[in-house]
Amino acid sequence: MSAYLVVNSKISDQSHLDAYIAAVGPTLTGHDFKVLVATTEAEAVEGSPAGERLVIMEFPDKAALRAWYDSPAYREVKKLRLAAGEGFGVIAEGI
C-alpha cells in the first residue's frame, strides 16, 4: 500500500528553506518516490493549516518512506527544514 508524507508549514526563514531544498536531493538518491505536490500557495478550505507551503510525497509503502525519512542523511538535512518555519508532517497509508 502506498504511503504518503504530507508536510504543511509557514516559512519564516527562507534562507533555511533554500538550504534545505539544495541539500535534500542527494538524500533521496536510491529511494523510490514521487513528489505529488510542492507549492507555497496552498489554499485552506477547512480548518487552520500551519501555512501556505505544502509538500506531498508518495512512496511504495510505509517501510520505504521510513527508510528515507529515518536515514542519517535525511535527519541532518531535516534540521534545515525545521529551522525554516513552523508546521507539521504526517505519514499516511492509502490507495
C-alpha positions as CSV (number, residue, x, y, z in Angstrom):
1,M,0.0,0.0,0.0
2,S,1.4,3.4,-0.9
3,A,2.5,5.7,1.9
4,Y,2.5,9.5,1.8
5,L,4.4,12.2,3.6
6,V,2.4,15.4,3.9
7,V,4.2,18.4,5.2
8,N,2.5,21.8,5.8
9,S,4.4,24.8,7.1
10,K,4.6,28.5,7.4
11,I,8.0,29.7,6.3
12,S,9.7,32.3,8.5
13,D,13.3,31.9,7.3
14,Q,13.6,31.5,3.6
15,S,17.4,31.0,3.7
16,H,17.0,27.8,5.7
17,L,14.3,26.6,3.3
18,D,16.6,27.4,0.4
19,A,19.5,25.5,2.0
20,Y,17.1,22.5,2.6
21,I,15.9,22.5,-1.0
22,A,19.5,22.5,-2.1
23,A,20.5,19.6,0.2
24,V,17.5,17.3,0.2
25,G,18.0,15.8,-3.3
26,P,21.0,13.6,-2.5
27,T,19.2,12.1,0.5
28,L,16.6,10.8,-1.9
29,T,19.1,9.0,-4.3
30,G,18.2,5.3,-4.4
31,H,14.8,5.7,-2.9
32,D,11.6,5.1,-4.9
33,F,9.4,8.2,-4.5
34,K,7.3,10.8,-6.3
35,V,6.7,14.4,-5.4
36,L,3.0,14.8,-6.0
37,V,2.6,18.4,-4.7
38,A,5.2,21.1,-3.8
39,T,3.7,24.6,-3.5
40,T,3.9,27.7,-1.5
41,E,0.3,28.7,-2.4
42,A,-1.8,26.1,-0.8
43,E,-5.3,27.3,-0.1
44,A,-7.1,26.1,3.0
45,V,-10.8,25.3,2.6
46,E,-11.3,23.9,6.1
47,G,-9.6,24.4,9.4
48,S,-6.4,26.2,10.1
49,P,-3.3,24.9,8.4
50,A,0.2,25.9,9.6
51,G,0.9,27.9,6.5
52,E,0.8,28.1,2.7
53,R,3.7,25.6,2.0
54,L,2.5,22.1,1.2
55,V,4.5,19.1,0.1
56,I,3.1,15.6,-0.6
57,M,5.5,12.8,-1.4
58,E,4.4,9.2,-2.4
59,F,6.5,6.1,-1.5
60,P,5.7,2.5,-2.4
61,D,4.9,1.7,1.2
62,K,5.5,2.9,4.8
63,A,8.7,0.9,5.1
64,A,10.2,2.7,2.1
65,L,9.1,6.1,3.3
66,R,10.6,5.4,6.8
67,A,13.8,4.1,5.2
68,W,14.4,7.6,3.7
69,Y,12.8,9.7,6.5
70,D,14.7,8.0,9.3
71,S,18.0,7.8,7.4
72,P,21.0,9.5,8.9
73,A,21.4,11.6,5.7
74,Y,17.9,13.0,5.9
75,R,17.9,13.5,9.6
76,E,20.7,16.0,9.1
77,V,19.0,17.8,6.3
78,K,15.6,17.8,8.0
79,K,17.1,20.2,10.6
80,L,17.2,22.9,7.9
81,R,13.5,22.4,7.1
82,L,12.5,22.5,10.7
83,A,14.5,25.7,11.2
84,A,12.8,27.3,8.2
85,G,9.5,27.7,9.9
86,E,6.7,26.0,11.9
87,G,4.3,23.3,10.8
88,F,3.7,19.6,10.8
89,G,4.4,16.4,9.0
90,V,2.1,13.4,8.7
91,I,2.7,9.9,7.3
92,A,-0.4,8.2,6.0
93,E,-1.0,5.0,4.1
94,G,-3.6,4.9,1.3
95,I,-4.7,3.8,-2.1
